[in-house]
Amino acid sequence: MSAVRPLPATIGRGIVAGLGGTAVMTAFQKFVEMPLTGRSESYAPANFAQKVLPINPASDRARRRVNYATHFALGTLWGAAYGLAAHAGLRGQRAVAAVFVTVYTGDVVLNTALGLYQPSSWSAEDWAVDIIDKLVQAEATGAIFDHAVGGASPPIR
């Protein structure tokens, strides 16, 4: 068994995987989910950034840039969380499940506390779309981490 990789290196690989997972989720949303549901582009990431940072984009184009930048920045958090799970010895579906439950719950709770989400008013379709989109992100992040960016240190026994 090889040595356990340093935590910062594992988190760094997770961040790269999170960017990739976010790109996969974005493609899934644009080319599969949104055409099927008729949902328009979400500005939830821009709303979050504008709530927690002293920014106010001056144009629709600038707001769209903030939206994408925040979308991908938040995706790195999914990857960093996967890196932490992998460093702790979780792999594959166990790691995806642990990360998904933790990060998705945190996302909903934080955005609700900030007044940005009102999950009690969401329809079953709203819930399904949100969960499926973010599960695609979690699955893609895990697959990229485990198979494309060198994986994690060996499981701890």
TIVO-564037 format. One record per atom (N, C-alpha, C): residue in three letters; atom name; y, x negated, z negated. Coordinates in pm, whole numbers, plus 32768, in hexadecimal, padded with zeros to 4 digits. Example, Ala and Ser with C-alpha at 12.3 -4.5 7.8 and 13.67 -1.06 7.14 Angstrom:
+------+------+------+------+------+
: code : site :    Y :    X :    Z :
+------+------+------+------+------+
:  ALA :    N : 7DC7 : 7AD9 : 7CF4 :
:  ALA :   CA : 7E3E : 7B32 : 7CF4 :
:  ALA :    C : 7EB6 : 7AD8 : 7CF4 :
:  SER :    N : 7F1F : 7AFB : 7D3C :
:  SER :   CA : 7F96 : 7AA9 : 7D36 :
:  SER :    C : 8003 : 7AF6 : 7CED :
+------+------+------+------+------+
end
This chain:
+------+------+------+------+------+
: code : site :    Y :    X :    Z :
+------+------+------+------+------+
:  MET :    N : 7F8B : 7FAB : 8000 :
:  MET :   CA : 8000 : 8000 : 8000 :
:  MET :    C : 807B : 7FA6 : 8000 :
:  SER :    N : 80DC : 7FCA : 8055 :
:  SER :   CA : 8156 : 7F7B : 805A :
:  SER :    C : 81B0 : 7F9F : 7FE4 :
:  ALA :    N : 8214 : 7F4B : 7FD0 :
:  ALA :   CA : 826F : 7F60 : 7F5F :
:  ALA :    C : 82C5 : 7FDC : 7F75 :
:  VAL :    N : 82EF : 8018 : 7F08 :
:  VAL :   CA : 8349 : 808B : 7F0F :
:  VAL :    C : 83D0 : 805A : 7F44 :
:  ARG :    N : 8405 : 809F : 7FA8 :
:  ARG :   CA : 8486 : 8079 : 7FE1 :
:  ARG :    C : 84F5 : 809A : 7F7D :
:  PRO :    N : 8563 : 804F : 7F83 :
:  PRO :   CA : 85D4 : 806C : 7F2A :
:  PRO :    C : 860C : 80F8 : 7F44 :
:  LEU :    N : 8636 : 813A : 7EDA :
:  LEU :   CA : 866B : 81C1 : 7EE5 :
:  LEU :    C : 86DE : 81CC : 7F49 :
:  PRO :    N : 8741 : 8171 : 7F48 :
:  PRO :   CA : 87AE : 817F : 7FAA :
:  PRO :    C : 877D : 817B : 803B :
:  ALA :    N : 8719 : 8128 : 8058 :
:  ALA :   CA : 86E4 : 8121 : 80E0 :
:  ALA :    C : 869F : 81A4 : 8106 :
:  THR :    N : 8656 : 81DD : 80A8 :
:  THR :   CA : 8611 : 825B : 80C2 :
:  THR :    C : 8675 : 82CC : 80D5 :
:  ILE :    N : 86DD : 82CF : 8085 :
:  ILE :   CA : 8746 : 8335 : 8095 :
:  ILE :    C : 878F : 8320 : 811A :
:  GLY :    N : 87A8 : 82A4 : 813E :
:  GLY :   CA : 87E8 : 8287 : 81BF :
:  GLY :    C : 8797 : 82BC : 8234 :
:  ARG :    N : 8713 : 82A8 : 8230 :
:  ARG :   CA : 86BD : 82E1 : 8299 :
:  ARG :    C : 86C1 : 8379 : 8295 :
:  GLY :    N : 86CC : 83B0 : 821D :
:  GLY :   CA : 86D9 : 8441 : 8210 :
:  GLY :    C : 8759 : 8475 : 8250 :
:  ILE :    N : 87C5 : 842D : 823D :
:  ILE :   CA : 8845 : 8456 : 8279 :
:  ILE :    C : 883A : 8459 : 8311 :
:  VAL :    N : 87FB : 83F3 : 834B :
:  VAL :   CA : 87E6 : 83F0 : 83DC :
:  VAL :    C : 8790 : 8467 : 8407 :
:  ALA :    N : 8725 : 8480 : 83BC :
:  ALA :   CA : 86CE : 84F2 : 83DB :
:  ALA :    C : 8719 : 8575 : 83CD :
:  GLY :    N : 8771 : 8580 : 836A :
:  GLY :   CA : 87C2 : 85F9 : 8358 :
:  GLY :    C : 881E : 8613 : 83CD :
:  LEU :    N : 8858 : 85A9 : 8406 :
:  LEU :   CA : 88AA : 85B9 : 847E :
:  LEU :    C : 8855 : 85EF : 84F1 :
:  GLY :    N : 87DF : 85B4 : 8501 :
:  GLY :   CA : 8784 : 85E2 : 856A :
:  GLY :    C : 8757 : 8672 : 8553 :
:  GLY :    N : 8736 : 8693 : 84D6 :
:  GLY :   CA : 870C : 871B : 84B5 :
:  GLY :    C : 877B : 8780 : 84CE :
:  THR :    N : 87F6 : 8757 : 84B5 :
:  THR :   CA : 8867 : 87B0 : 84CF :
:  THR :    C : 887A : 87C4 : 8564 :
:  ALA :    N : 8865 : 875C : 85B3 :
:  ALA :   CA : 886D : 876A : 8645 :
:  ALA :    C : 8801 : 87CA : 8678 :
:  VAL :    N : 8789 : 87C0 : 8641 :
:  VAL :   CA : 871E : 881C : 8668 :
:  VAL :    C : 8742 : 88AB : 8642 :
:  MET :    N : 8773 : 88BF : 85C7 :
:  MET :   CA : 8799 : 8946 : 859C :
:  MET :    C : 8808 : 897D : 85F4 :
:  THR :    N : 8869 : 892B : 8617 :
:  THR :   CA : 88D8 : 8957 : 866A :
:  THR :    C : 88A5 : 8982 : 86F4 :
:  ALA :    N : 884C : 8934 : 872E :
:  ALA :   CA : 8812 : 8959 : 87AF :
:  ALA :    C : 87C1 : 89DB : 87A3 :
:  PHE :    N : 8773 : 89E7 : 8738 :
:  PHE :   CA : 8726 : 8A62 : 8721 :
:  PHE :    C : 8783 : 8ADB : 8718 :
:  GLN :    N : 87EF : 8ACC : 86CD :
:  GLN :   CA : 884D : 8B3A : 86BD :
:  GLN :    C : 8889 : 8B62 : 8744 :
:  LYS :    N : 88B9 : 8B00 : 878E :
:  LYS :   CA : 8901 : 8B1C : 880B :
:  LYS :    C : 88A6 : 8B4F : 887B :
:  PHE :    N : 882C : 8B1A : 8882 :
:  PHE :   CA : 87D6 : 8B39 : 88F5 :
:  PHE :    C : 8766 : 8B9D : 88D7 :
:  VAL :    N : 874D : 8BB9 : 8858 :
:  VAL :   CA : 86E2 : 8C18 : 8834 :
:  VAL :    C : 871B : 8C8A : 87DE :
:  GLU :    N : 8746 : 8C69 : 8765 :
:  GLU :   CA : 876C : 8CD1 : 8705 :
:  GLU :    C : 87E4 : 8D25 : 8732 :
:  MET :    N : 8851 : 8CE6 : 8759 :
:  MET :   CA : 88C9 : 8D31 : 877D :
:  MET :    C : 88B4 : 8D88 : 87F9 :
:  PRO :    N : 886F : 8D59 : 8862 :
:  PRO :   CA : 8853 : 8DB3 : 88D2 :
:  PRO :    C : 87FA : 8E2A : 88AB :
:  LEU :    N : 879D : 8E14 : 884E :
:  LEU :   CA : 8746 : 8E82 : 8823 :
:  LEU :    C : 878E : 8EE6 : 87C9 :
:  THR :    N : 87E4 : 8EB4 : 8770 :
:  THR :   CA : 8825 : 8F0D : 870F :
:  THR :    C : 88AF : 8F3E : 873C :
:  GLY :    N : 88EB : 8EF8 : 879B :
:  GLY :   CA : 8972 : 8F1B : 87C6 :
:  GLY :    C : 89DD : 8EEC : 8764 :
:  ARG :    N : 89B4 : 8E9A : 8704 :
:  ARG :   CA : 8A12 : 8E66 : 869F :
:  ARG :    C : 8A70 : 8E01 : 86E0 :
:  SER :    N : 8AEE : 8E05 : 86BA :
:  SER :   CA : 8B4D : 8DA2 : 86EC :
:  SER :    C : 8B47 : 8D26 : 8693 :
:  GLU :    N : 8B8D : 8CBF : 86BE :
:  GLU :   CA : 8B8F : 8C41 : 8674 :
:  GLU :    C : 8BC6 : 8C56 : 85E7 :
:  SER :    N : 8B87 : 8C17 : 8586 :
:  SER :   CA : 8BB2 : 8C20 : 84FB :
:  SER :    C : 8C19 : 8BB4 : 84DC :
:  TYR :    N : 8C7D : 8BDC : 8490 :
:  TYR :   CA : 8CE0 : 8B7B : 8461 :
:  TYR :    C : 8CD3 : 8B64 : 83CA :
:  ALA :    N : 8C5C : 8B7F : 8395 :
:  ALA :   CA : 8C45 : 8B69 : 8306 :
:  ALA :    C : 8C5F : 8AD8 : 82DD :
:  PRO :    N : 8C34 : 8A74 : 832D :
:  PRO :   CA : 8C53 : 89EA : 8304 :
:  PRO :    C : 8CE9 : 89CF : 82FD :
:  ALA :    N : 8D36 : 8A01 : 835E :
:  ALA :   CA : 8DC8 : 89EC : 835C :
:  ALA :    C : 8E05 : 8A35 : 82E4 :
:  ASN :    N : 8DD5 : 8AAD : 82C8 :
:  ASN :   CA : 8E07 : 8AF7 : 8254 :
:  ASN :    C : 8DF0 : 8AA8 : 81D4 :
:  PHE :    N : 8D79 : 8A6C : 81C9 :
:  PHE :   CA : 8D58 : 8A19 : 8154 :
:  PHE :    C : 8DB8 : 89A3 : 814A :
:  ALA :    N : 8DC8 : 895A : 81BA :
:  ALA :   CA : 8E20 : 88E6 : 81B9 :
:  ALA :    C : 8EAE : 890C : 8193 :
:  GLN :    N : 8EDF : 897A : 81C9 :
:  GLN :   CA : 8F66 : 89A4 : 81AA :
:  GLN :    C : 8F76 : 89D2 : 8119 :
:  LYS :    N : 8F0A : 89FE : 80DD :
:  LYS :   CA : 8F0E : 8A2A : 8050 :
:  LYS :    C : 8F10 : 89B2 : 7FF1 :
:  VAL :    N : 8EC5 : 8948 : 8013 :
:  VAL :   CA : 8EB5 : 88D9 : 7FB4 :
:  VAL :    C : 8F09 : 885D : 7FD5 :
:  LEU :    N : 8F45 : 885A : 804C :
:  LEU :   CA : 8F97 : 87E7 : 8074 :
:  LEU :    C : 9024 : 8816 : 8096 :
:  PRO :    N : 9086 : 87BF : 8089 :
:  PRO :   CA : 9110 : 87E7 : 80AA :
:  PRO :    C : 9128 : 87DE : 8142 :
:  ILE :    N : 90E0 : 8831 : 818D :
:  ILE :   CA : 90F1 : 8830 : 821F :
:  ILE :    C : 910E : 88BE : 824F :
:  ASN :    N : 915A : 88C5 : 82BA :
:  ASN :   CA : 9179 : 8943 : 82FB :
:  ASN :    C : 918A : 8927 : 8390 :
:  PRO :    N : 911C : 8931 : 83DD :
:  PRO :   CA : 9125 : 8911 : 846B :
:  PRO :    C : 9194 : 8962 : 84B0 :
:  ALA :    N : 91DF : 891D : 8507 :
:  ALA :   CA : 9254 : 8959 : 8546 :
:  ALA :    C : 9233 : 89AD : 85C0 :
:  SER :    N : 91B8 : 89A2 : 85F3 :
:  SER :   CA : 9194 : 89EF : 866B :
:  SER :    C : 9101 : 8A18 : 8664 :
:  ASP :    N : 90DB : 8A72 : 86BB :
:  ASP :   CA : 904E : 8A9A : 86C3 :
:  ASP :    C : 8FF6 : 8A23 : 86E6 :
:  ARG :    N : 9027 : 89CF : 873E :
:  ARG :   CA : 8FDB : 8957 : 8767 :
:  ARG :    C : 8FC6 : 88FA : 86EF :
:  ALA :    N : 9030 : 88E6 : 86A1 :
:  ALA :   CA : 9026 : 8891 : 862A :
:  ALA :    C : 8FC7 : 88CE : 85C4 :
:  ARG :    N : 8FCC : 8952 : 85B4 :
:  ARG :   CA : 8F71 : 8995 : 8556 :
:  ARG :    C : 8EE0 : 8987 : 8584 :
:  ARG :    N : 8ECA : 898C : 8606 :
:  ARG :   CA : 8E41 : 897B : 863A :
:  ARG :    C : 8E10 : 88EC : 861E :
:  ARG :    N : 8E68 : 888A : 862C :
:  ARG :   CA : 8E42 : 87FF : 860C :
:  ARG :    C : 8E20 : 87F2 : 8578 :
:  VAL :    N : 8E71 : 882E : 8521 :
:  VAL :   CA : 8E54 : 882D : 8491 :
:  VAL :    C : 8DCE : 8870 : 8478 :
:  ASN :    N : 8DB5 : 88DE : 84BD :
:  ASN :   CA : 8D38 : 8928 : 84AC :
:  ASN :    C : 8CBF : 88CE : 84CB :
:  TYR :    N : 8CC2 : 888C : 853F :
:  TYR :   CA : 8C51 : 8837 : 8564 :
:  TYR :    C : 8C46 : 87BD : 850A :
:  ALA :    N : 8CB6 : 8780 : 84E7 :
:  ALA :   CA : 8CB1 : 870B : 848F :
:  ALA :    C : 8C74 : 8731 : 8408 :
:  THR :    N : 8C9F : 87A3 : 83D2 :
:  THR :   CA : 8C6A : 87CF : 8351 :
:  THR :    C : 8BD7 : 87F7 : 835E :
:  HIS :    N : 8BB6 : 883B : 83CA :
:  HIS :   CA : 8B2B : 8864 : 83E4 :
:  HIS :    C : 8ACE : 87EA : 83DF :
:  PHE :    N : 8AF3 : 8780 : 8425 :
:  PHE :   CA : 8A9E : 8708 : 8428 :
:  PHE :    C : 8AA6 : 86BB : 83A4 :
:  ALA :    N : 8B1A : 86B9 : 8365 :
:  ALA :   CA : 8B24 : 8676 : 82E2 :
:  ALA :    C : 8ACA : 86BA : 827C :
:  LEU :    N : 8ACA : 873F : 827B :
:  LEU :   CA : 8A72 : 8787 : 821E :
:  LEU :    C : 89E0 : 876F : 8241 :
:  GLY :    N : 89C3 : 875D : 82C1 :
:  GLY :   CA : 893A : 873E : 82EB :
:  GLY :    C : 8908 : 86BA : 82B2 :
:  THR :    N : 8964 : 865B : 829E :
:  THR :   CA : 893A : 85DC : 8262 :
:  THR :    C : 890A : 85F0 : 81D3 :
:  LEU :    N : 893F : 8657 : 8191 :
:  LEU :   CA : 8911 : 8675 : 8108 :
:  LEU :    C : 8880 : 86A3 : 8108 :
:  TRP :    N : 885A : 86F5 : 816D :
:  TRP :   CA : 87CD : 871D : 8179 :
:  TRP :    C : 8777 : 86A0 : 818B :
:  GLY :    N : 87A7 : 8643 : 81DC :
:  GLY :   CA : 875A : 85C8 : 81F3 :
:  GLY :    C : 8753 : 8570 : 8178 :
:  ALA :    N : 87C3 : 8563 : 8131 :
:  ALA :   CA : 87C1 : 8514 : 80B7 :
:  ALA :    C : 8761 : 8550 : 8051 :
:  ALA :    N : 875F : 85D5 : 8049 :
:  ALA :   CA : 8701 : 8618 : 7FEE :
:  ALA :    C : 8671 : 85FE : 8018 :
:  TYR :    N : 8657 : 85FE : 809B :
:  TYR :   CA : 85D0 : 85E0 : 80C9 :
:  TYR :    C : 85AC : 854F : 80A6 :
:  GLY :    N : 860C : 84F4 : 80B5 :
:  GLY :   CA : 85F4 : 846A : 808F :
:  GLY :    C : 85D1 : 845D : 7FFB :
:  LEU :    N : 8617 : 84A7 : 7FA5 :
:  LEU :   CA : 85F7 : 84A6 : 7F16 :
:  LEU :    C : 856A : 84DC : 7EFC :
:  ALA :    N : 8548 : 8549 : 7F40 :
:  ALA :   CA : 84C1 : 8582 : 7F2F :
:  ALA :    C : 8457 : 851F : 7F5E :
:  ALA :    N : 8471 : 84DE : 7FCE :
:  ALA :   CA : 8411 : 847C : 8003 :
:  ALA :    C : 8404 : 8405 : 7FA5 :
:  HIS :    N : 8474 : 83DA : 7F6E :
:  HIS :   CA : 8471 : 8369 : 7F10 :
:  HIS :    C : 841E : 838C : 7E94 :
:  ALA :    N : 8421 : 840C : 7E71 :
:  ALA :   CA : 83D2 : 843B : 7DFE :
:  ALA :    C : 833F : 844F : 7E21 :
:  GLY :    N : 831A : 843A : 7EA0 :
:  GLY :   CA : 828F : 8444 : 7EC9 :
:  GLY :    C : 826A : 84C1 : 7F14 :
:  LEU :    N : 82C8 : 851A : 7F2D :
:  LEU :   CA : 82AA : 8593 : 7F7A :
:  LEU :    C : 82B1 : 8576 : 8010 :
:  ARG :    N : 825A : 85B5 : 805C :
:  ARG :   CA : 8258 : 85A6 : 80ED :
:  ARG :    C : 8240 : 862D : 812D :
:  GLY :    N : 825D : 8634 : 81AE :
:  GLY :   CA : 823A : 86A8 : 81FF :
:  GLY :    C : 826E : 872A : 81C5 :
:  GLN :    N : 8215 : 8790 : 81C7 :
:  GLN :   CA : 823E : 8816 : 819F :
:  GLN :    C : 8264 : 8820 : 810B :
:  ARG :    N : 8228 : 87CF : 80B7 :
:  ARG :   CA : 8252 : 87D1 : 8029 :
:  ARG :    C : 82E2 : 87A3 : 801B :
:  ALA :    N : 8306 : 873A : 8062 :
:  ALA :   CA : 8390 : 870A : 805C :
:  ALA :    C : 83EE : 876F : 809C :
:  VAL :    N : 83C8 : 87A6 : 8110 :
:  VAL :   CA : 841D : 880A : 8152 :
:  VAL :    C : 8434 : 8881 : 80F5 :
:  ALA :    N : 83CA : 88B1 : 80B5 :
:  ALA :   CA : 83D7 : 8925 : 805C :
:  ALA :    C : 8431 : 8905 : 7FE5 :
:  ALA :    N : 841E : 8892 : 7FA8 :
:  ALA :   CA : 8470 : 886C : 7F34 :
:  ALA :    C : 8503 : 8861 : 7F5C :
:  VAL :    N : 851D : 8821 : 7FCC :
:  VAL :   CA : 85A7 : 880F : 7FFA :
:  VAL :    C : 85E3 : 8896 : 8020 :
:  PHE :    N : 8597 : 88E6 : 806B :
:  PHE :   CA : 85CC : 8966 : 8097 :
:  PHE :    C : 85F4 : 89BE : 8021 :
:  VAL :    N : 859A : 89CE : 7FC2 :
:  VAL :   CA : 85B6 : 8A25 : 7F4F :
:  VAL :    C : 862F : 89F1 : 7F02 :
:  THR :    N : 8635 : 8970 : 7EEC :
:  THR :   CA : 86A2 : 8936 : 7E9E :
:  THR :    C : 8728 : 893E : 7EE7 :
:  VAL :    N : 872B : 890E : 7F63 :
:  VAL :   CA : 87AA : 8907 : 7FAB :
:  VAL :    C : 87D8 : 8991 : 7FD8 :
:  TYR :    N : 877C : 89E4 : 8008 :
:  TYR :   CA : 87A5 : 8A6A : 8034 :
:  TYR :    C : 87DC : 8ABB : 7FBE :
:  THR :    N : 8798 : 8AB6 : 7F4E :
:  THR :   CA : 87C7 : 8AFE : 7ED8 :
:  THR :    C : 8850 : 8ACA : 7EAF :
:  GLY :    N : 8860 : 8A46 : 7EAD :
:  GLY :   CA : 88E2 : 8A0C : 7E8B :
:  GLY :    C : 894F : 8A36 : 7EEB :
:  ASP :    N : 892E : 8A3C : 7F6C :
:  ASP :   CA : 898D : 8A66 : 7FD3 :
:  ASP :    C : 89BE : 8AF4 : 7FB8 :
:  VAL :    N : 8961 : 8B4F : 7FA3 :
:  VAL :   CA : 8985 : 8BDB : 7F8D :
:  VAL :    C : 89D3 : 8BEB : 7F0A :
:  VAL :    N : 89A6 : 8BAB : 7EA0 :
:  VAL :   CA : 89E9 : 8BB7 : 7E1E :
:  VAL :    C : 8A76 : 8B7D : 7E25 :
:  LEU :    N : 8A85 : 8B04 : 7E5E :
:  LEU :   CA : 8B08 : 8AC4 : 7E65 :
:  LEU :    C : 8B68 : 8B15 : 7EBB :
:  ASN :    N : 8B3D : 8B3E : 7F31 :
:  ASN :   CA : 8B96 : 8B89 : 7F89 :
:  ASN :    C : 8BB8 : 8C13 : 7F51 :
:  THR :    N : 8B5D : 8C4D : 7F05 :
:  THR :   CA : 8B7A : 8CCC : 7EC2 :
:  THR :    C : 8BE0 : 8CB6 : 7E53 :
:  ALA :    N : 8BCE : 8C4B : 7E05 :
:  ALA :   CA : 8C2C : 8C2C : 7D99 :
:  ALA :    C : 8CB8 : 8C10 : 7DCF :
:  LEU :    N : 8CBF : 8BD6 : 7E47 :
:  LEU :   CA : 8D41 : 8BB8 : 7E84 :
:  LEU :    C : 8D7E : 8C33 : 7EC7 :
:  GLY :    N : 8D35 : 8CA1 : 7EC8 :
:  GLY :   CA : 8D67 : 8D1B : 7F07 :
:  GLY :    C : 8D56 : 8D1E : 7F9E :
:  LEU :    N : 8D04 : 8CC3 : 7FD3 :
:  LEU :   CA : 8CF1 : 8CBB : 8064 :
:  LEU :    C : 8C7C : 8D0F : 8096 :
:  TYR :    N : 8C18 : 8D22 : 8043 :
:  TYR :   CA : 8BA3 : 8D74 : 8066 :
:  TYR :    C : 8BA3 : 8DEF : 800C :
:  GLN :    N : 8B70 : 8E5C : 8042 :
:  GLN :   CA : 8B58 : 8ED5 : 7FF5 :
:  GLN :    C : 8ACA : 8F03 : 8013 :
:  PRO :    N : 8A66 : 8EB9 : 7FE0 :
:  PRO :   CA : 89DC : 8ED7 : 8005 :
:  PRO :    C : 89AE : 8F64 : 7FDF :
:  SER :    N : 89EE : 8FA2 : 7F7D :
:  SER :   CA : 89C6 : 902B : 7F59 :
:  SER :    C : 89E8 : 908E : 7FC8 :
:  SER :    N : 8A3F : 9066 : 8024 :
:  SER :   CA : 8A63 : 90BE : 8093 :
:  SER :    C : 8A19 : 909B : 8114 :
:  TRP :    N : 89C6 : 9032 : 8110 :
:  TRP :   CA : 897F : 9008 : 8189 :
:  TRP :    C : 890F : 906B : 81A9 :
:  SER :    N : 88FD : 9083 : 8229 :
:  SER :   CA : 888D : 90D5 : 8257 :
:  SER :    C : 880E : 9081 : 8258 :
:  ALA :    N : 879E : 90C2 : 826A :
:  ALA :   CA : 871F : 9079 : 8275 :
:  ALA :    C : 8725 : 9018 : 82EB :
:  GLU :    N : 8766 : 9042 : 8359 :
:  GLU :   CA : 8773 : 8FE8 : 83CD :
:  GLU :    C : 87C9 : 8F6F : 83AB :
:  ASP :    N : 8838 : 8F85 : 8361 :
:  ASP :   CA : 888D : 8F14 : 8337 :
:  ASP :    C : 883C : 8EAF : 82E7 :
:  TRP :    N : 87EE : 8EE1 : 8286 :
:  TRP :   CA : 879B : 8E89 : 8234 :
:  TRP :    C : 8736 : 8E3F : 828B :
:  ALA :    N : 86F3 : 8E88 : 82E4 :
:  ALA :   CA : 868D : 8E4B : 833A :
:  ALA :    C : 86CA : 8DDE : 8391 :
:  VAL :    N : 873C : 8DFB : 83CE :
:  VAL :   CA : 877D : 8D98 : 8425 :
:  VAL :    C : 87A3 : 8D1C : 83D4 :
:  ASP :    N : 87E0 : 8D2F : 8360 :
:  ASP :   CA : 880B : 8CBE : 830F :
:  ASP :    C : 8794 : 8C6A : 82E2 :
:  ILE :    N : 872D : 8CAD : 82B2 :
:  ILE :   CA : 86B7 : 8C65 : 8282 :
:  ILE :    C : 866F : 8C1E : 82F4 :
:  ILE :    N : 865B : 8C62 : 8363 :
:  ILE :   CA : 8612 : 8C23 : 83D3 :
:  ILE :    C : 8660 : 8BAD : 840B :
:  ASP :    N : 86E3 : 8BBE : 8420 :
:  ASP :   CA : 8733 : 8B4E : 8454 :
:  ASP :    C : 8728 : 8AD4 : 83F9 :
:  LYS :    N : 8734 : 8AE9 : 8377 :
:  LYS :   CA : 8732 : 8A78 : 831B :
:  LYS :    C : 86A5 : 8A42 : 8305 :
:  LEU :    N : 8641 : 8A96 : 8316 :
:  LEU :   CA : 85B8 : 8A65 : 8311 :
:  LEU :    C : 859A : 8A0E : 838B :
:  VAL :    N : 85D0 : 8A33 : 83FF :
:  VAL :   CA : 85C3 : 89DD : 8476 :
:  VAL :    C : 8601 : 8955 : 8457 :
:  GLN :    N : 8676 : 8955 : 8418 :
:  GLN :   CA : 86B7 : 88D7 : 83F5 :
:  GLN :    C : 8660 : 8885 : 8396 :
:  ALA :    N : 862B : 88C5 : 832F :
:  ALA :   CA : 85D8 : 887E : 82CD :
:  ALA :    C : 855B : 8846 : 830E :
:  GLU :    N : 8519 : 8895 : 8362 :
:  GLU :   CA : 849E : 8867 : 83A6 :
:  GLU :    C : 84BD : 87F2 : 8403 :
:  ALA :    N : 8529 : 87FF : 8450 :
:  ALA :   CA : 854D : 8794 : 84AD :
:  ALA :    C : 8574 : 8714 : 8462 :
:  THR :    N : 85BF : 8723 : 83F6 :
:  THR :   CA : 85E5 : 86AF : 83A5 :
:  THR :    C : 8569 : 8669 : 8371 :
:  GLY :    N : 8509 : 86B6 : 833C :
:  GLY :   CA : 848E : 867B : 830A :
:  GLY :    C : 843E : 8634 : 8377 :
:  ALA :    N : 8432 : 8674 : 83EA :
:  ALA :   CA : 83E6 : 8638 : 8458 :
:  ALA :    C : 8429 : 85B8 : 8488 :
:  ILE :    N : 84AC : 85B9 : 8494 :
:  ILE :   CA : 84F3 : 8541 : 84C0 :
:  ILE :    C : 84E4 : 84D3 : 8458 :
:  PHE :    N : 84F2 : 84F7 : 83DB :
:  PHE :   CA : 84E5 : 8492 : 8371 :
:  PHE :    C : 8458 : 8456 : 8373 :
:  ASP :    N : 83F2 : 84AB : 8375 :
:  ASP :   CA : 8369 : 847B : 8369 :
:  ASP :    C : 8336 : 8433 : 83E5 :
:  HIS :    N : 836E : 8454 : 845B :
:  HIS :   CA : 8333 : 8420 : 84D6 :
:  HIS :    C : 8391 : 83CB : 852C :
:  ALA :    N : 8413 : 83D6 : 851B :
:  ALA :   CA : 846C : 8392 : 8579 :
:  ALA :    C : 84C6 : 8328 : 853B :
:  VAL :    N : 84E3 : 832E : 84BD :
:  VAL :   CA : 853E : 82CB : 8483 :
:  VAL :    C : 84F6 : 8270 : 8420 :
:  GLY :    N : 8477 : 825E : 8433 :
:  GLY :   CA : 842E : 81FE : 83E4 :
:  GLY :    C : 83EA : 8237 : 8369 :
:  GLY :    N : 83FD : 82B6 : 8352 :
:  GLY :   CA : 83BA : 82F4 : 82E0 :
:  GLY :    C : 83EB : 82BE : 825B :
:  ALA :    N : 83A6 : 82E5 : 81F6 :
:  ALA :   CA : 83CC : 82BF : 816E :
:  ALA :    C : 836C : 8258 : 8138 :
:  SER :    N : 8387 : 822F : 80C0 :
:  SER :   CA : 832A : 81D7 : 807D :
:  SER :    C : 82A7 : 8223 : 8066 :
:  PRO :    N : 823C : 81DD : 804F :
:  PRO :   CA : 81BD : 8220 : 803A :
:  PRO :    C : 81C2 : 827E : 7FC1 :
:  PRO :    N : 8170 : 82E7 : 7FC3 :
:  PRO :   CA : 8170 : 8341 : 7F50 :
:  PRO :    C : 814F : 82F5 : 7ECF :
:  ILE :    N : 8191 : 831F : 7E65 :
:  ILE :   CA : 8177 : 82E2 : 7DE2 :
:  ILE :    C : 80F5 : 831E : 7DAC :
:  ARG :    N : 80A0 : 82CA : 7D7D :
:  ARG :   CA : 801D : 82FA : 7D4B :
:  ARG :    C : 8018 : 82F5 : 7CB6 :
+------+------+------+------+------+
end
